Amino acid sequence: MTDHELVTVEDVSFEILEEIGDYDYEWHIGALLRGVDGALFFAEASGCSCYDFKETLEPNDIKPVSNWQAAVEMSKESFDEGEVATFAEKLLAADRSSSVT
């Protein structure tokens, strides 16, 4: 694993490669995650300021994806066009620097 922030869900650790959404009193966050085996996942959770994304993530919030582009496609279901575009741009830049693949 690299120097990305980690999240652990039921004793399974993932790197948070990139997030989409905003934290506020009530928040809705998505993230591209990488498992210890290199597999990619898209995770999505909502909550209030009492708990953050990492504290509320459940196993059923985490879906396998074949690549970062698939995570961008999944994000289109829940996030606005501007957020999705920024998410895609950040992931493309990370892909070019080889930190996502």
C-alpha positions as CSV (number, residue, x, y, z in Angstrom):
1,M,0.0,0.0,0.0
2,T,1.1,3.6,-0.5
3,D,0.7,6.8,1.5
4,H,-3.0,7.2,0.8
5,E,-5.4,7.4,3.7
6,L,-6.7,4.0,4.9
7,V,-10.2,2.9,5.9
8,T,-10.9,-0.5,7.6
9,V,-14.2,-2.2,7.3
10,E,-14.7,-5.4,9.3
11,D,-10.9,-6.0,9.5
12,V,-10.4,-5.4,5.8
13,S,-8.2,-2.4,4.9
14,F,-8.6,-0.2,1.8
15,E,-6.7,2.8,0.5
16,I,-8.8,5.8,-0.2
17,L,-7.5,6.8,-3.6
18,E,-9.9,9.7,-4.3
19,E,-13.2,11.0,-2.8
20,I,-16.2,12.6,-4.4
21,G,-18.8,14.8,-2.5
22,D,-18.6,17.3,0.3
23,Y,-18.5,17.1,4.0
24,D,-21.0,19.4,5.8
25,Y,-23.4,18.9,8.6
26,E,-25.1,16.3,6.4
27,W,-22.8,14.7,3.9
28,H,-22.8,12.2,1.1
29,I,-19.4,10.8,0.0
30,G,-18.2,8.3,-2.6
31,A,-14.6,7.1,-3.0
32,L,-12.4,4.9,-5.2
33,L,-10.8,2.4,-2.9
34,R,-8.0,-0.1,-3.5
35,G,-7.8,-3.3,-1.5
36,V,-4.5,-4.9,-0.3
37,D,-4.6,-7.2,-3.3
38,G,-4.8,-4.2,-5.7
39,A,-8.5,-4.7,-6.5
40,L,-10.5,-1.5,-7.0
41,F,-13.8,-0.7,-5.4
42,F,-16.3,2.2,-5.3
43,A,-17.8,3.0,-1.9
44,E,-20.6,5.4,-1.0
45,A,-22.0,6.4,2.3
46,S,-24.0,9.3,3.9
47,G,-24.2,10.7,7.3
48,C,-24.1,13.7,9.6
49,S,-21.2,15.6,11.1
50,C,-21.3,13.3,14.2
51,Y,-19.4,10.6,12.1
52,D,-17.3,10.7,9.1
53,F,-17.1,8.6,6.0
54,K,-14.6,6.1,7.4
55,E,-16.7,5.6,10.5
56,T,-19.9,4.8,8.8
57,L,-18.7,2.7,5.9
58,E,-20.3,-0.8,5.8
59,P,-19.4,-3.8,3.7
60,N,-22.6,-3.4,1.5
61,D,-21.5,0.2,0.7
62,I,-18.4,-1.2,-1.1
63,K,-18.8,-2.4,-4.7
64,P,-16.1,-3.9,-6.9
65,V,-15.2,-2.0,-10.1
66,S,-12.9,-3.1,-12.9
67,N,-11.2,0.3,-13.2
68,W,-11.4,3.9,-12.1
69,Q,-13.6,4.7,-15.1
70,A,-16.2,2.3,-13.8
71,A,-16.2,4.1,-10.5
72,V,-16.8,7.4,-12.3
73,E,-19.8,5.8,-14.1
74,M,-21.2,4.6,-10.7
75,S,-20.7,8.0,-9.2
76,K,-23.0,9.5,-11.9
77,E,-26.0,7.8,-10.1
78,S,-25.6,9.9,-6.9
79,F,-23.5,13.0,-7.6
80,D,-23.9,16.1,-9.7
81,E,-22.2,16.6,-13.0
82,G,-19.6,19.0,-11.7
83,E,-18.6,16.7,-8.8
84,V,-18.3,13.8,-11.3
85,A,-16.2,15.8,-13.7
86,T,-13.8,16.8,-10.9
87,F,-13.7,13.2,-9.6
88,A,-12.9,12.0,-13.2
89,E,-10.2,14.6,-13.7
90,K,-8.4,13.8,-10.4
91,L,-8.5,10.0,-11.2
92,L,-7.2,10.6,-14.7
93,A,-4.3,12.6,-13.3
94,A,-3.6,9.9,-10.8
95,D,-3.8,7.2,-13.5
96,R,-1.3,9.2,-15.6
97,S,1.1,9.2,-12.6
98,S,0.4,5.5,-12.1
99,S,-1.0,5.8,-8.6
100,V,-4.4,4.3,-9.4
101,T,-3.5,1.3,-11.5
